């Protein structure tokens, strides 16, 4: 499975990336993590205008905000690697 952190280089996107890595490790889940930074990919592949965003296997699970650690943990715990 693939987790994609979507958004250009900015502190919020950096935070989501680090939170995601930490949360996946804490949950013992193995995912490929990709950072999507190209504007064309963000808009055309994901239809995103609000960043940061997080997708699992191409499906956006949140966008436009930095989630709390608890929300991220709860959301990612539903996926199996």
PENORBEL-V163166 format. One line per field, one symbol per residue. phi: phi as a letter, one per 30 degrees, with the letter a starting at -180 (. if undefined). psi: psi as a letter, one per 40 degrees, with the letter a starting at -180 (. if undefined). Layout:
# PENORBEL-V163166
phi: ???
psi: ???
This chain:
# PENORBEL-V163166
phi: .bcbcckddaeddeddddddeddddddiccbdcbcccdeddddddcicbcbdbbbbhicdcaaiacddedddddddddccd
psi: ihhhhhiihiddddddddddddddddefhhihhhhhehdddddddefhehiiihihfehheiieihiiddddddddeeih.
